[in-house]
């Protein structure tokens, strides 16, 4: 019998180094440079277009699980019909960090997806193509 994860189950954590200062200029970054960047407050109603919004990134050398696997939420893929979303967690080792929780029943072997919430006016090509295919 397959195990089912109920909605609200923590499935992954997301941390690495410290947050990127909100005043750090990043407008010249390519999507390859910042493809692992998330907004720390992405699901609590914070305006992510606000320049004061704290961001968290995964340096390129730590993006592979061969080099870093203390947390693995940075490996969860995007979907416009996700089965997970970002939330917050008070971790005993890392302190307050983003986590990923299930938003519906997830069965064993089912891939985890979250909604990245990129702006269609500023997103990688794969994201806008996927949007158009819906």
C-alpha positions in Angstrom: 0.0 0.0 0.0 1.4 3.4 -1.0 1.9 6.0 1.7 0.0 9.3 1.2 1.3 12.6 2.5 -1.5 14.8 3.8 -1.8 18.5 2.9 0.4 20.6 5.2 3.2 18.0 5.5 6.7 19.5 5.5 8.6 17.8 2.7 11.7 19.9 2.3 13.7 22.9 3.8 15.3 25.7 1.9 18.4 27.4 3.2 21.9 28.3 2.2 24.3 31.1 3.4 22.6 34.3 4.3 20.0 36.4 2.6 20.9 38.7 -0.2 20.7 42.3 1.0 17.7 44.0 -0.4 19.8 47.0 -1.6 22.2 44.8 -3.5 21.9 45.5 -7.2 21.0 42.4 -9.1 19.2 43.7 -12.2 22.1 42.6 -14.5 21.9 38.9 -13.3 21.0 36.4 -16.0 18.4 33.8 -15.2 21.2 31.2 -15.1 22.9 33.4 -12.4 19.8 33.7 -10.2 17.8 30.6 -11.1 17.9 29.4 -7.5 16.9 32.7 -5.9 13.7 32.9 -3.9 12.0 35.6 -2.0 12.1 34.7 1.7 8.5 36.0 2.4 7.1 34.7 -0.9 3.9 33.2 0.5 3.0 35.6 3.4 1.5 38.4 1.3 4.7 40.4 1.0 5.0 42.5 -2.2 7.9 40.7 -3.9 8.4 43.7 -6.2 9.3 45.8 -3.2 13.0 46.6 -3.1 13.1 45.8 0.6 12.1 42.2 0.1 14.8 39.8 1.4 16.0 37.2 -1.1 17.8 33.9 -0.6 20.1 32.4 -3.2 22.0 29.2 -3.7 25.6 29.8 -4.9 26.4 27.9 -8.0 28.9 25.6 -6.3 26.2 24.3 -3.9 23.4 23.7 -6.5 24.3 20.1 -7.0 23.3 17.6 -4.3 26.8 16.2 -4.6 28.1 19.3 -3.0 25.2 20.3 -0.7 22.3 18.3 0.6 21.6 19.6 4.1 18.4 21.1 2.6 16.8 20.1 -0.7 13.9 22.4 -1.4 16.1 24.1 -4.1 15.6 20.9 -6.2 11.7 21.1 -6.3 10.5 21.9 -9.8 7.9 24.4 -10.9 4.3 23.8 -12.0 1.3 26.1 -12.6 -0.7 23.2 -10.9 1.6 22.5 -7.9 1.1 20.0 -5.1 3.3 22.0 -2.7 3.9 25.6 -1.7 6.5 27.5 0.3 5.9 28.2 4.0 8.0 29.1 7.0 9.5 26.8 9.6 11.5 27.3 12.8 14.3 24.8 12.2 16.3 23.6 15.3 19.6 24.0 13.5 19.0 26.8 10.8 16.4 28.9 12.7 13.5 30.5 10.8 13.8 29.3 7.1 11.5 28.7 4.2 10.2 25.2 3.9 8.0 23.4 1.3 4.7 21.8 2.4 2.2 19.7 0.6 -0.9 21.5 -0.5 -2.9 18.4 -1.4 -2.5 14.6 -1.0 0.8 13.4 -2.5 1.3 9.6 -3.0 4.7 7.8 -2.8 6.7 8.3 -6.0 4.8 11.4 -7.1 7.0 14.3 -8.0 6.9 17.4 -5.8 6.1 20.8 -7.5 5.7 24.3 -6.3 4.6 27.5 -8.1 7.6 29.8 -8.6 5.5 33.0 -9.0 7.8 34.6 -11.6 6.4 37.7 -13.3 5.6 37.0 -16.9 7.2 40.3 -17.8 10.5 39.1 -16.1 11.0 35.4 -16.3 13.1 32.7 -18.0 12.0 31.6 -21.5 11.0 28.1 -20.3 8.6 29.6 -17.8 6.7 31.8 -20.3 6.6 28.9 -22.8 5.1 26.7 -20.2 2.5 29.4 -19.4 1.6 29.6 -23.1 1.1 25.8 -23.3 -1.6 25.9 -20.6 
